[in-house]
Amino acid sequence: MVDLRSEMKRIKGLVDAEIRRIKAGLEGPDDLVEASFHLVLSGGKRVRPFILIKSAEVFGASLESSMPAAVAIELLHNFTLIHDDIMDRDEYRRGVKTTHILFGEPVAIIAGDLLFSYVFYILSKNYPPETGLKLVELYANASNLICMGQTMDVLPDKYIVSSDQYLEMVYRKTGALIEASAVAGGVVGGASEEELGLLREFGSKIGIAFQIADDILGIVGDPKVTGKPVGNDIRNGKKTILVLSALERMDSGSREKFLRVFGNPGSSDDEVMEAIDIIVSTGAIEDSREFMKRLYNDSINALRNLPESEARSYLMEMARFIIYRDK
């Protein structure tokens, strides 16, 4: 049995050291540099870099060869978080003030843009043309999907009226980048097209599960652990699979109470807690957990068709960690 937490800590330390090195080498306005790296260096589990590095190791790639792609995927992820926090008006993430709260919205938007542009600079500078082109195409496609998913997420009344549409949004917004992490590792490691397909299956399934886990934590998570206040998704009117499932099961009285709070930024904490209690009472959380476990099983089945190795064992443990995490 591999020690996932120790290895995650080790990889996180190496990734963070490289990110700090990149930050130290940037020349430009101090406000922009500090804003760009505030969130990424405030914490985070480095799930995507870990998946990328271990996927590369499955095929014998060295840490040195996969590190640039791993750092790039983490910067791309944090670019999306900075902009996401602005759209959601979130004041805290990872237990610290969000970028736009500390530096203002204009600088935060530019900070996200800087991270996004630096992603492709890293890829172009650190890989030979053929590999670099594959990685650029992969990251660009994931970015396109994230934009589509985020649009669906901020316009839920128009684009998310069913569970299938929700799952499409989640794949685009969250699953696509975790999928890209796994596939990028395979690209760096020289995996075959069939093997890249298995990594794609693993990444997409566990990526959707990752977002469902986030949605559950947003309803019943401990804010002292998650670093985010419970109930923001309710106030912001986020149509998660929990909400869609719960709405189908509510009686008219419960639905009326819930909809008075859902999407109402001015709702009190007590009103939000009452709305959460209504969701819990429908059994939607338990059903969402069961669906998440099915996605997990699919992801593990994909991994079992890859070469057996310690790296593959780490990926399997990471999949388990994703669905059972508490933050």
C-alpha positions as CSV (number, residue, x, y, z in Angstrom):
1,M,0.0,0.0,0.0
2,V,1.4,3.4,-1.0
3,D,1.5,6.3,1.4
4,L,-0.5,8.9,-0.6
5,R,-0.5,11.7,1.9
6,S,3.3,11.6,2.2
7,E,3.8,11.5,-1.5
8,M,1.3,14.3,-2.1
9,K,3.2,16.4,0.5
10,R,6.5,15.7,-1.3
11,I,5.1,16.5,-4.8
12,K,3.4,19.7,-3.4
13,G,6.7,20.9,-1.9
14,L,8.5,20.4,-5.2
15,V,5.8,22.1,-7.3
16,D,5.6,25.0,-4.8
17,A,9.3,25.5,-5.0
18,E,9.2,25.7,-8.7
19,I,6.3,28.1,-8.6
20,R,8.2,30.3,-6.2
21,R,11.2,30.2,-8.5
22,I,9.0,31.4,-11.4
23,K,7.5,34.2,-9.3
24,A,11.0,35.4,-8.2
25,G,12.1,35.6,-11.8
26,L,9.2,37.7,-13.0
27,E,9.8,41.4,-13.7
28,G,6.9,43.7,-13.6
29,P,4.6,45.7,-11.3
30,D,4.8,44.3,-7.8
31,D,1.0,44.5,-7.4
32,L,0.6,42.3,-10.5
33,V,3.2,39.7,-9.4
34,E,1.9,39.5,-5.9
35,A,-1.8,39.3,-7.0
36,S,-0.9,36.6,-9.6
37,F,0.7,34.3,-7.1
38,H,-1.3,35.1,-4.0
39,L,-3.8,32.3,-4.4
40,V,-1.6,29.6,-5.8
41,L,0.9,30.0,-3.0
42,S,-1.8,30.2,-0.3
43,G,-2.4,26.5,-0.2
44,G,-4.1,23.9,-2.4
45,K,-3.6,20.1,-2.6
46,R,-1.9,20.1,-6.1
47,V,-4.2,17.4,-7.2
48,R,-3.7,18.2,-10.9
49,P,0.1,18.3,-10.9
50,F,0.1,15.1,-8.8
51,I,-2.1,13.3,-11.4
52,L,0.1,14.6,-14.2
53,I,3.4,13.6,-12.6
54,K,2.2,10.1,-11.7
55,S,0.6,9.5,-15.1
56,A,3.9,10.4,-16.7
57,E,5.7,8.0,-14.2
58,V,3.5,5.1,-15.3
59,F,5.4,5.3,-18.6
60,G,8.8,5.8,-17.1
61,A,9.1,9.6,-17.4
62,S,11.3,11.5,-14.9
63,L,10.0,14.1,-12.5
64,E,12.3,16.6,-14.2
65,S,10.5,16.1,-17.5
66,S,7.0,16.3,-16.2
67,M,7.5,19.2,-13.7
68,P,7.1,22.1,-16.3
69,A,3.8,20.6,-17.5
70,A,2.7,20.0,-13.9
71,V,3.4,23.6,-12.9
72,A,1.7,24.9,-16.0
73,I,-1.5,22.9,-15.2
74,E,-1.5,24.3,-11.7
75,L,-1.2,27.9,-12.9
76,L,-4.0,27.3,-15.4
77,H,-6.2,26.0,-12.6
78,N,-5.5,29.0,-10.4
79,F,-6.2,31.4,-13.3
80,T,-9.7,29.9,-13.4
81,L,-10.1,30.2,-9.6
82,I,-9.2,33.9,-9.5
83,H,-11.8,34.7,-12.1
84,D,-14.3,32.3,-10.6
85,D,-14.0,34.1,-7.2
86,I,-14.7,37.4,-8.9
87,M,-17.8,36.0,-10.6
88,D,-19.1,34.4,-7.4
89,R,-18.2,37.4,-5.2
90,D,-16.4,35.0,-2.9
91,E,-14.3,36.7,-0.2
92,Y,-12.3,33.7,1.0
93,R,-10.7,30.6,-0.6
94,R,-8.3,28.2,1.2
95,G,-8.9,30.2,4.4
96,V,-7.4,33.5,3.0
97,K,-8.9,36.5,1.3
98,T,-9.5,36.1,-2.4
99,T,-7.3,37.9,-4.9
100,H,-10.0,40.5,-5.9
101,I,-10.7,41.3,-2.3
102,L,-7.0,42.0,-1.6
103,F,-6.0,43.7,-4.8
104,G,-9.2,44.9,-6.4
105,E,-11.1,43.4,-9.3
106,P,-9.1,45.1,-12.2
107,V,-5.8,43.8,-10.9
108,A,-7.2,40.4,-10.1
109,I,-8.5,40.0,-13.7
110,I,-5.1,40.9,-15.1
111,A,-3.4,38.6,-12.6
112,G,-5.5,35.7,-13.9
113,D,-4.7,36.6,-17.4
114,L,-1.0,36.7,-16.6
115,L,-1.1,33.2,-15.2
116,F,-3.0,32.0,-18.3
117,S,-0.4,33.4,-20.7
118,Y,2.5,32.1,-18.6
119,V,1.1,28.5,-19.0
120,F,1.8,28.5,-22.7
121,Y,5.2,30.2,-22.2
122,I,6.2,27.4,-19.9
123,L,5.1,24.7,-22.3
124,S,6.8,26.3,-25.3
125,K,10.1,26.8,-23.5
126,N,10.4,23.4,-21.9
127,Y,9.4,20.8,-24.5
128,P,10.5,19.9,-28.0
129,P,8.2,21.0,-30.8
130,E,6.2,17.8,-31.2
131,T,5.5,17.3,-27.5
132,G,5.1,21.0,-26.9
133,L,2.5,21.2,-29.6
134,K,0.5,18.3,-28.2
135,L,0.5,19.9,-24.7
136,V,-0.4,23.3,-26.0
137,E,-3.3,21.8,-27.9
138,L,-4.4,19.8,-24.9
139,Y,-4.3,22.8,-22.5
140,A,-5.9,25.1,-25.0
141,N,-8.8,22.7,-25.5
142,A,-9.2,22.3,-21.8
143,S,-9.3,26.1,-21.4
144,N,-12.0,26.3,-24.1
145,L,-14.1,23.7,-22.3
146,I,-13.7,25.5,-19.0
147,C,-15.0,28.7,-20.5
148,M,-18.0,26.8,-21.9
149,G,-18.7,25.2,-18.6
150,Q,-18.3,28.4,-16.6
151,T,-20.8,30.1,-18.9
152,M,-23.3,27.3,-18.3
153,D,-22.6,27.7,-14.6
154,V,-23.3,31.5,-14.5
155,L,-26.4,31.2,-16.7
156,P,-28.0,28.1,-15.1
157,D,-31.6,29.0,-15.9
158,K,-30.7,28.9,-19.6
159,Y,-28.3,26.0,-19.7
160,I,-28.8,23.8,-16.7
161,V,-32.4,22.5,-16.4
162,S,-31.6,18.8,-16.1
163,S,-29.0,16.5,-14.5
164,D,-27.5,15.6,-17.9
165,Q,-26.9,19.3,-18.6
166,Y,-25.4,19.7,-15.1
167,L,-23.0,16.8,-15.8
168,E,-22.0,18.3,-19.1
169,M,-21.3,21.6,-17.3
170,V,-19.2,19.8,-14.7
171,Y,-17.2,17.9,-17.2
172,R,-16.4,21.1,-19.0
173,K,-15.8,23.3,-16.0
174,T,-13.9,20.8,-13.8
175,G,-13.5,17.4,-15.4
176,A,-11.7,18.7,-18.5
177,L,-8.7,20.0,-16.6
178,I,-8.3,16.9,-14.5
179,E,-8.6,14.9,-17.7
180,A,-6.0,17.1,-19.3
181,S,-3.7,16.5,-16.3
182,A,-3.8,12.7,-16.8
183,V,-3.5,12.9,-20.6
184,A,-0.6,15.4,-20.4
185,G,1.3,13.0,-18.2
186,G,0.8,10.3,-20.8
187,V,2.0,12.7,-23.5
188,V,5.2,13.5,-21.6
189,G,5.7,9.8,-20.9
190,G,5.2,8.8,-24.5
191,A,2.0,6.8,-24.0
192,S,0.3,5.1,-27.0
193,E,-3.0,6.4,-28.3
194,E,-4.8,3.6,-26.6
195,E,-3.1,4.4,-23.3
196,L,-3.9,8.1,-23.6
197,G,-7.6,7.0,-24.1
198,L,-7.5,5.1,-20.8
199,L,-6.0,8.2,-19.0
200,R,-8.7,10.3,-20.6
201,E,-11.4,8.0,-19.2
202,F,-9.8,8.0,-15.8
203,G,-9.3,11.8,-15.7
204,S,-12.8,12.7,-17.0
205,K,-14.6,10.4,-14.6
206,I,-12.7,11.3,-11.5
207,G,-12.8,14.9,-12.6
208,I,-16.6,14.9,-12.5
209,A,-16.5,13.1,-9.2
210,F,-14.2,15.8,-7.9
211,Q,-16.8,18.5,-8.6
212,I,-19.6,16.5,-7.1
213,A,-17.5,16.1,-4.0
214,D,-17.0,19.9,-4.0
215,D,-20.8,20.4,-4.3
216,I,-21.4,18.1,-1.4
217,L,-18.8,19.9,0.7
218,G,-20.5,23.2,-0.2
219,I,-23.7,22.0,1.4
220,V,-22.5,19.9,4.4
221,G,-18.8,20.6,4.7
222,D,-17.1,22.1,7.7
223,P,-16.1,25.7,6.8
224,K,-13.2,25.5,9.3
225,V,-11.8,22.6,7.2
226,T,-12.9,23.7,3.7
227,G,-11.9,27.3,4.1
228,K,-15.1,28.4,2.4
229,P,-18.4,29.4,4.0
230,V,-21.2,26.8,3.7
231,G,-24.2,28.0,1.7
232,N,-22.6,30.2,-0.9
233,D,-23.8,27.9,-3.7
234,I,-27.3,28.3,-2.3
235,R,-27.2,32.1,-2.2
236,N,-25.6,32.1,-5.7
237,G,-28.3,29.9,-7.2
238,K,-25.8,27.2,-8.3
239,K,-27.8,24.3,-9.9
240,T,-25.7,21.4,-8.7
241,I,-26.8,17.8,-9.0
242,L,-27.8,17.9,-5.4
243,V,-30.2,20.8,-6.0
244,L,-31.6,19.4,-9.2
245,S,-32.2,16.0,-7.5
246,A,-33.7,17.6,-4.4
247,L,-36.0,19.9,-6.3
248,E,-37.6,16.8,-8.0
249,R,-38.4,15.4,-4.6
250,M,-39.6,18.4,-2.6
251,D,-43.3,18.9,-1.8
252,S,-44.8,22.2,-2.8
253,G,-44.3,23.7,0.7
254,S,-40.6,22.8,0.9
255,R,-40.1,23.9,-2.7
256,E,-41.6,27.3,-2.0
257,K,-39.4,27.8,1.1
258,F,-36.3,26.6,-0.8
259,L,-36.8,28.8,-3.8
260,R,-37.2,31.9,-1.6
261,V,-33.6,31.4,-0.5
262,F,-32.0,29.8,-3.6
263,G,-30.3,32.5,-5.7
264,N,-31.0,35.2,-3.1
265,P,-27.7,36.8,-2.1
266,G,-29.5,38.6,0.8
267,S,-30.7,35.4,2.5
268,S,-29.8,35.2,6.2
269,D,-27.6,32.4,7.6
270,D,-30.7,30.9,9.2
271,E,-32.6,30.8,5.9
272,V,-29.7,29.2,4.2
273,M,-29.4,26.5,6.9
274,E,-33.1,25.8,6.5
275,A,-32.6,25.4,2.7
276,I,-29.8,23.0,3.4
277,D,-31.9,21.0,5.8
278,I,-34.5,20.7,3.0
279,I,-31.9,19.3,0.6
280,V,-30.7,16.8,3.2
281,S,-34.2,15.7,4.0
282,T,-34.8,14.6,0.3
283,G,-31.9,12.1,0.3
284,A,-30.3,13.9,-2.6
285,I,-26.9,14.0,-0.9
286,E,-26.8,10.2,-0.4
287,D,-27.8,9.6,-4.0
288,S,-25.1,12.0,-5.2
289,R,-22.5,10.2,-3.2
290,E,-23.6,6.9,-4.8
291,F,-23.3,8.4,-8.2
292,M,-19.9,9.7,-7.4
293,K,-18.8,6.2,-6.3
294,R,-19.9,4.8,-9.6
295,L,-17.7,7.3,-11.4
296,Y,-14.8,6.3,-9.1
297,N,-15.3,2.7,-10.0
298,D,-15.2,3.5,-13.7
299,S,-12.0,5.5,-13.3
300,I,-10.3,2.6,-11.4
301,N,-11.3,0.2,-14.1
302,A,-9.6,2.4,-16.7
303,L,-6.4,2.5,-14.6
304,R,-6.3,-1.3,-14.3
305,N,-5.7,-1.5,-18.0
306,L,-2.5,0.5,-17.7
307,P,0.9,-1.0,-16.8
308,E,1.1,-2.0,-13.2
309,S,3.5,0.2,-11.2
310,E,3.8,2.2,-8.0
311,A,2.7,5.3,-10.0
312,R,-0.5,3.6,-11.0
313,S,-1.1,2.7,-7.4
314,Y,-0.8,6.3,-6.5
315,L,-3.3,7.3,-9.1
316,M,-5.8,4.8,-7.7
317,E,-5.3,6.1,-4.2
318,M,-5.7,9.7,-5.5
319,A,-9.0,8.7,-7.0
320,R,-10.1,7.3,-3.7
321,F,-8.9,10.5,-1.9
322,I,-10.9,12.7,-4.3
323,I,-14.3,11.2,-3.4
324,Y,-13.6,10.8,0.4
325,R,-11.9,14.1,1.1
326,D,-13.2,16.6,3.6
327,K,-11.9,19.8,1.9
